Amino acid sequence: MKKITVIGAGNVGATAAQRIAEKRLAEKVVLVDILDGIPQGKALDMWESAPVEMFDTAVIGSNHYEETEGSEIVVITAGLARKPGMTRDDLLLANAKIVKSVTEQVAPQCPDSIIIVVSNPLDVMTYVAMKASGFDRNRVIGMAGVLDTARFRLFLAQELDVSVRDIQAMVLGGHGDSMVPLVRYSTVSGIPISELISAKRIDELVDRAKNGGIEIVNYLKTGSAFYAPSASAVEMVEAIARNGKRILPCSVFLQGEYKLNDVFVGVPVKLGSNGIEEIIELNLTDQETFALKKSADDVAAQIAKLHL
Ligand code: APR
């Protein structure tokens, strides 16, 4: 790839840019933020690690969108964290405004790009980016399931004292506490986890994964998770940049799949150079169908509040 842009040079955005450079996924990474000096300083600092880390990727920081021109992938991490006194709805409206504004500025510069959204509330922000860009749904994708499953996979590996590499998991639904884990599709080298861990213990690990974001916030106090979120976003970047045809849970705009319409929600997809190349429809149990519908209804209710 020639150019990948990351918007938002905060914890998630800067770490994502660093991972993209260290994985040599593009000739140039552009980091954009509204704060004067922050993207420039972080980008230069990162670029100065190139001789040590041995990457040839140029890392450029900017407050302007001209620099992003022609990017093939755009990762949106711009947004605010919830401040004291702010309700969830306040945050929703504030971040919707930010994501709309950055998308409206970047989309004309990068008309052929694939957008990956990381800003929260994730599923709603991905909808905002799709509307503001006017891109087809295969080119606007939300990062949630990769992170939710990464957390679940780590907890399973710790529980069983086995390598994380041998753990597979799948989740559906909205990000975080409304995620719908598909326990019967979670395996250790193909062995269903239900054969290795008690149902009660699996429930506890699922709960921990659902609340994985809060667990980190409670430790950090002044910010939220960014190592695992940036790694997860970059796994999606890599699948697209290298035409990986990876099957990953991502937030996508459903139009009839899973009997859901006009809403972003997490489902398994095939990710390759065209973005979403296929939406995989699984047969769900009644309980899973109900949970997914509820998750989608929550996202739709939030979208309705935006009056887009
Ligand atoms: N244009 C560009 N950048 C912006 C804008 C804007 N209009 N508004 C805010 N930003 C930038 C901020 O200046 C800040 O540098 O977005 C960055 C956000 O960084 P952090 O506050 O460090 O937040 P971070 O932890 O990176 O999380 C970013 O990802 O995981 C989600 O919930 C998280 O929505 C949040 C987002």
Residues whose N, C-alpha, C, O or C-beta is under 5 A from the ligand:
A	BS01	APR	G8 A9 G10 N11 V12 G13 V32 D33 I34 L35 T77 A78 G79 L80 I98 V102 V118 S119 N120 S224 A225 F226 P229
